[in-house]
């Protein structure tokens, strides 16, 4: 099995079967103090494996393929394209606890644009892996910049981390914001400021 290590690397890993994964979850249930053989838990390992396939499906997807198809019929449009409030559902790599929030993405096209749904799909692919928010923000931005040959890219993620709201320091109201700018968004503060104004607008 080939596993995507990051946006540029692929690493060979041992194939683990569904049954092996289910057995591992039975072991964890026993470690917790539960009885994996009781009626309510008999199917839990199978259900957890199915859920994990959804949580972490990004390892089997290539975000660059999503951006393969672009459109050149834009009649010279060269201002920023901003997509706000893309839902983010990920898991932190340190505790495997959920990261829940929103992403805002913008790019300045050079000659071609991409379908709007593709921006959200790129966010989705990288989110469905074990992550740190900082790396997630950079992966989205770097992939868009490279794949679209854009003049500039900006990515912002605002999220809560349940590894610090439900455990550890337990600060329920704490949220984390990360930004990453490339190209004109990094070089020209007027683009950066306009972008920040756009994503701060909220709908009633």
C-alpha positions as a Markdown table, in Angstrom:
| # | Residue | x | y | z |
|---|---|---|---|---|
| 1 | Unk | 0.0 | 0.0 | 0.0 |
| 2 | Unk | 1.2 | 3.5 | -0.8 |
| 3 | Unk | 0.5 | 6.2 | 1.8 |
| 4 | Unk | 0.8 | 9.9 | 1.0 |
| 5 | Unk | 3.3 | 11.2 | 3.5 |
| 6 | Unk | 2.9 | 14.8 | 2.5 |
| 7 | Unk | 2.0 | 16.7 | -0.6 |
| 8 | Unk | 5.3 | 15.7 | -2.2 |
| 9 | Unk | 6.2 | 12.3 | -0.8 |
| 10 | Unk | 4.8 | 8.8 | -1.0 |
| 11 | Unk | 5.9 | 6.1 | 1.5 |
| 12 | Unk | 5.4 | 2.4 | 1.4 |
| 13 | Unk | 3.7 | 1.0 | 4.5 |
| 14 | Unk | 2.5 | -2.5 | 5.5 |
| 15 | Unk | -1.1 | -3.2 | 4.5 |
| 16 | Unk | -3.3 | -3.6 | 7.5 |
| 17 | Unk | -6.5 | -5.5 | 7.0 |
| 18 | Unk | -9.9 | -4.4 | 8.4 |
| 19 | Unk | -9.9 | -7.4 | 10.7 |
| 20 | Unk | -6.5 | -6.5 | 12.1 |
| 21 | Unk | -7.8 | -3.0 | 12.8 |
| 22 | Unk | -11.0 | -4.3 | 14.4 |
| 23 | Unk | -8.9 | -6.6 | 16.7 |
| 24 | Unk | -6.8 | -3.5 | 17.7 |
| 25 | Unk | -10.0 | -1.6 | 18.7 |
| 26 | Unk | -11.1 | -4.6 | 20.7 |
| 27 | Unk | -7.8 | -4.5 | 22.5 |
| 28 | Unk | -8.3 | -0.8 | 23.2 |
| 29 | Unk | -11.9 | -1.4 | 24.5 |
| 30 | Unk | -10.4 | -4.0 | 27.0 |
| 31 | Unk | -7.7 | -1.6 | 28.0 |
| 32 | Unk | -10.4 | 1.0 | 28.8 |
| 33 | Unk | -12.0 | -1.4 | 31.2 |
| 34 | Unk | -14.8 | -2.4 | 28.9 |
| 35 | Unk | -15.9 | -5.9 | 27.9 |
| 36 | Unk | -15.6 | -6.1 | 24.1 |
| 37 | Unk | -17.9 | -9.2 | 24.1 |
| 38 | Unk | -20.9 | -7.5 | 25.6 |
| 39 | Unk | -23.9 | -7.0 | 23.3 |
| 40 | Unk | -23.6 | -3.3 | 22.9 |
| 41 | Unk | -20.0 | -3.5 | 21.9 |
| 42 | Unk | -19.9 | -6.5 | 19.6 |
| 43 | Unk | -20.2 | -4.5 | 16.4 |
| 44 | Unk | -18.3 | -1.4 | 17.7 |
| 45 | Unk | -14.9 | -2.3 | 16.3 |
| 46 | Unk | -16.4 | -2.8 | 12.9 |
| 47 | Unk | -18.3 | 0.5 | 13.1 |
| 48 | Unk | -15.2 | 2.4 | 14.3 |
| 49 | Unk | -13.1 | 1.0 | 11.4 |
| 50 | Unk | -15.8 | 2.2 | 9.0 |
| 51 | Unk | -15.8 | 5.6 | 10.7 |
| 52 | Unk | -12.0 | 5.9 | 10.6 |
| 53 | Unk | -12.1 | 5.2 | 6.8 |
| 54 | Unk | -14.2 | 8.3 | 6.5 |
| 55 | Unk | -12.2 | 10.4 | 9.0 |
| 56 | Unk | -8.9 | 9.6 | 7.3 |
| 57 | Unk | -9.8 | 9.1 | 3.6 |
| 58 | Unk | -7.5 | 11.9 | 2.6 |
| 59 | Unk | -4.5 | 9.6 | 2.7 |
| 60 | Unk | -5.8 | 7.8 | -0.4 |
| 61 | Unk | -6.6 | 11.0 | -2.3 |
| 62 | Unk | -4.3 | 13.3 | -4.4 |
| 63 | Unk | -5.2 | 17.0 | -4.1 |
| 64 | Unk | -3.3 | 17.8 | -7.2 |
| 65 | Unk | -5.5 | 15.6 | -9.3 |
| 66 | Unk | -8.5 | 17.6 | -8.0 |
| 67 | Unk | -7.0 | 20.7 | -9.5 |
| 68 | Unk | -6.1 | 19.2 | -12.9 |
| 69 | Unk | -9.1 | 20.7 | -14.8 |
| 70 | Unk | -9.0 | 24.4 | -15.1 |
| 71 | Unk | -10.8 | 27.0 | -17.3 |
| 72 | Unk | -9.2 | 29.6 | -19.4 |
| 73 | Unk | -12.4 | 31.4 | -20.5 |
| 74 | Unk | -12.3 | 34.1 | -17.8 |
| 75 | Unk | -12.2 | 37.2 | -20.1 |
| 76 | Unk | -9.1 | 38.6 | -18.4 |
| 77 | Unk | -10.3 | 38.3 | -14.8 |
| 78 | Unk | -7.2 | 38.9 | -12.6 |
| 79 | Unk | -8.6 | 39.9 | -9.2 |
| 80 | Unk | -8.8 | 37.6 | -6.2 |
| 81 | Unk | -11.2 | 34.7 | -5.9 |
| 82 | Unk | -12.3 | 34.2 | -2.2 |
| 83 | Unk | -14.2 | 31.3 | -0.8 |
| 84 | Unk | -15.2 | 31.7 | 2.8 |
| 85 | Unk | -16.5 | 29.4 | 5.5 |
| 86 | Unk | -15.3 | 26.0 | 4.2 |
| 87 | Unk | -16.0 | 23.5 | 7.0 |
| 88 | Unk | -12.9 | 21.8 | 8.5 |
| 89 | Unk | -13.2 | 18.5 | 10.3 |
| 90 | Unk | -9.8 | 17.0 | 11.0 |
| 91 | Unk | -7.9 | 15.2 | 13.8 |
| 92 | Unk | -4.8 | 16.4 | 15.6 |
| 93 | Unk | -1.8 | 14.1 | 15.2 |
| 94 | Unk | -0.8 | 14.3 | 18.9 |
| 95 | Unk | -4.0 | 13.0 | 20.5 |
| 96 | Unk | -6.2 | 12.1 | 17.5 |
| 97 | Unk | -8.8 | 14.4 | 18.9 |
| 98 | Unk | -11.1 | 16.4 | 16.6 |
| 99 | Unk | -10.3 | 19.7 | 15.1 |
| 100 | Unk | -13.4 | 21.6 | 14.1 |
| 101 | Unk | -13.5 | 24.9 | 12.3 |
| 102 | Unk | -13.7 | 26.9 | 9.1 |
| 103 | Unk | -11.2 | 27.6 | 6.3 |
| 104 | Unk | -11.1 | 30.7 | 4.1 |
| 105 | Unk | -9.2 | 30.4 | 0.8 |
| 106 | Unk | -8.3 | 32.9 | -1.8 |
| 107 | Unk | -6.2 | 32.9 | -5.0 |
| 108 | Unk | -5.3 | 35.4 | -7.7 |
| 109 | Unk | -5.5 | 33.7 | -11.1 |
| 110 | Unk | -2.8 | 34.2 | -13.7 |
| 111 | Unk | -4.5 | 32.9 | -16.8 |
| 112 | Unk | -6.9 | 30.1 | -15.6 |
| 113 | Unk | -9.4 | 29.5 | -12.8 |
| 114 | Unk | -10.6 | 26.3 | -11.2 |
| 115 | Unk | -14.1 | 25.2 | -10.4 |
| 116 | Unk | -15.2 | 26.6 | -7.1 |
| 117 | Unk | -16.0 | 23.2 | -5.5 |
| 118 | Unk | -12.4 | 22.2 | -6.1 |
| 119 | Unk | -11.1 | 24.7 | -3.5 |
| 120 | Unk | -13.3 | 23.1 | -0.9 |
| 121 | Unk | -12.2 | 19.6 | -2.0 |
| 122 | Unk | -8.5 | 20.4 | -1.5 |
| 123 | Unk | -9.3 | 21.6 | 2.0 |
| 124 | Unk | -11.2 | 18.3 | 2.6 |
| 125 | Unk | -8.4 | 16.1 | 1.3 |
| 126 | Unk | -5.8 | 17.6 | 3.6 |
| 127 | Unk | -8.2 | 17.8 | 6.5 |
| 128 | Unk | -8.9 | 14.1 | 6.4 |
| 129 | Unk | -5.5 | 13.2 | 7.7 |
| 130 | Unk | -3.8 | 13.5 | 11.0 |
| 131 | Unk | -2.8 | 17.1 | 11.2 |
| 132 | Unk | -1.4 | 20.1 | 12.9 |
| 133 | Unk | -3.3 | 23.2 | 12.0 |
| 134 | Unk | -0.2 | 25.0 | 10.9 |
| 135 | Unk | 0.8 | 22.3 | 8.5 |
| 136 | Unk | -2.8 | 22.0 | 7.2 |
| 137 | Unk | -2.9 | 25.7 | 6.4 |
| 138 | Unk | 0.5 | 25.5 | 4.5 |
| 139 | Unk | -0.4 | 22.3 | 2.6 |
| 140 | Unk | -3.6 | 23.9 | 1.2 |
| 141 | Unk | -1.8 | 27.1 | 0.2 |
| 142 | Unk | 1.2 | 25.4 | -1.4 |
| 143 | Unk | -0.9 | 23.0 | -3.4 |
| 144 | Unk | -3.1 | 25.7 | -4.7 |
| 145 | Unk | -0.2 | 28.0 | -5.6 |
| 146 | Unk | 1.7 | 25.2 | -7.4 |
| 147 | Unk | -1.2 | 23.5 | -9.2 |
| 148 | Unk | -3.0 | 26.6 | -10.4 |
| 149 | Unk | 0.2 | 28.6 | -11.1 |
| 150 | Unk | -1.5 | 31.4 | -9.3 |
| 151 | Unk | -0.2 | 34.9 | -8.7 |
| 152 | Unk | -1.0 | 34.6 | -5.1 |
| 153 | Unk | -2.7 | 32.4 | -2.5 |
| 154 | Unk | -4.1 | 33.1 | 1.0 |
| 155 | Unk | -5.4 | 30.5 | 3.4 |
| 156 | Unk | -6.9 | 31.1 | 6.9 |
| 157 | Unk | -8.1 | 28.4 | 9.3 |
| 158 | Unk | -10.0 | 29.2 | 12.5 |
| 159 | Unk | -10.8 | 26.2 | 14.6 |
| 160 | Unk | -11.1 | 24.6 | 18.0 |
| 161 | Unk | -9.0 | 21.7 | 19.1 |
| 162 | Unk | -10.7 | 19.2 | 21.4 |
| 163 | Unk | -7.3 | 18.0 | 22.6 |
| 164 | Unk | -7.4 | 21.3 | 24.6 |
| 165 | Unk | -11.1 | 21.9 | 25.1 |
| 166 | Unk | -12.0 | 18.4 | 26.4 |
| 167 | Unk | -8.7 | 17.3 | 28.0 |
| 168 | Unk | -5.5 | 18.9 | 29.3 |
| 169 | Unk | -6.0 | 22.6 | 30.0 |
| 170 | Unk | -9.8 | 22.3 | 29.1 |
| 171 | Unk | -10.3 | 25.8 | 27.8 |
| 172 | Unk | -13.7 | 25.4 | 26.0 |
| 173 | Unk | -13.8 | 28.8 | 24.4 |
| 174 | Unk | -10.3 | 28.8 | 23.0 |
| 175 | Unk | -9.9 | 28.9 | 19.2 |
| 176 | Unk | -6.8 | 28.9 | 17.0 |
| 177 | Unk | -6.3 | 31.0 | 13.9 |
| 178 | Unk | -3.5 | 30.4 | 11.3 |
| 179 | Unk | -2.8 | 32.3 | 8.2 |
| 180 | Unk | -0.5 | 31.6 | 5.3 |
| 181 | Unk | 0.2 | 33.9 | 2.3 |
| 182 | Unk | 2.1 | 33.3 | -0.9 |
| 183 | Unk | 2.9 | 35.5 | -3.9 |
| 184 | Unk | 1.0 | 38.8 | -4.1 |
| 185 | Unk | -0.8 | 38.2 | -0.9 |
| 186 | Unk | 2.6 | 38.0 | 0.9 |
| 187 | Unk | 4.3 | 40.8 | -1.1 |
| 188 | Unk | 1.5 | 43.3 | -1.3 |
| 189 | Unk | -0.2 | 44.3 | 2.0 |
| 190 | Unk | -3.1 | 45.8 | 0.1 |
| 191 | Unk | -4.1 | 42.4 | -1.2 |
| 192 | Unk | -3.7 | 40.9 | 2.2 |
| 193 | Unk | -5.8 | 43.6 | 3.9 |
| 194 | Unk | -8.6 | 43.3 | 1.3 |
| 195 | Unk | -8.6 | 39.5 | 1.8 |
| 196 | Unk | -8.8 | 39.9 | 5.6 |
| 197 | Unk | -11.7 | 42.4 | 5.2 |
| 198 | Unk | -13.6 | 40.0 | 2.9 |
| 199 | Unk | -13.3 | 37.0 | 5.3 |
| 200 | Unk | -14.4 | 39.1 | 8.3 |
| 201 | Unk | -17.8 | 39.9 | 6.7 |
| 202 | Unk | -20.4 | 37.7 | 8.4 |
| 203 | Unk | -23.9 | 36.9 | 7.2 |
| 204 | Unk | -26.9 | 37.4 | 9.5 |
